[in-house]
Amino acid sequence: MIKTSATQKDMQMAKRCVTCPVCSHARKKQHGIAFWFVKNIENGRCPYCSAYERVYGKKAHEA
C-alpha cells in the first residue's frame, strides 16, 4: 500500500525505517521500551519514521 504522493527520497528513508532494529522490534512486539520510544519520537523528531508514515500511510510503531 504505497501512496503515490511520496517522493523517491521518502521511499529510501522509509526503507531505512523498515530495517531499523528499534522500529522493527516495536512493530513486531507492540509493547515494551522500544514500542514506547518509537511511539513518542516519531512525531516530528525522526525523519525516517515520518517518511515511513508518508509512504505506507501508517505510523512507524503500527503493525
N, C-alpha and C positions, 0 to 999 in steps of 0.2 A: 504494500500500500504506500507507494511513493507519490508525494504531491508533485505536481508539475511546476509549481512556483519556486521550488528550491533550486538554487544555483549549483554549479559544479563544485564550487568551494564548500557549500553547505553539505553536499554529499560526501566529500572527502573528510570533512570534520565529523560528520555523523558516523562514518565508518570507524573513526578513532574511538568514538564513544562506545560503539558496539564491541570493540576489542578491549576497552578499558577494564581492568580486573575489578575495580571497585564498582563501576556501573553494572557490569555483568553479574556480579555477585548480588547486588541489590535487586536486579530484575529477576534473578533465579530464586532467591530465598524469600524476598518480600518482607523481611523483618531483620532486626539487628542494627548494629552500628553502621554498617555500610549503607543500609537502606535509609536510615535517618540522615546520614551525611549527604548522600546523593539527593534525597528529597529536599533538603534545606539549602544546598549550594547551587542547585540547578536553576534557581530563579534569578537569572541575570548575572551570576558570578562565573559560571563555567561556559565558555563559548562552545565547547564540544557538546555539552548537554543541550544547549539552546539550539544548535544545529540539528541534533537528533530529533528534537521536537518539531522543528520546521520540516524536516524530511519525512519522518514517519507519522507525524500527527499525534504523538502521544509523548508523555513525559519520560525522561530517561530512567526513572525508577519503576515504571509500569511494566508488567509482564507482557 
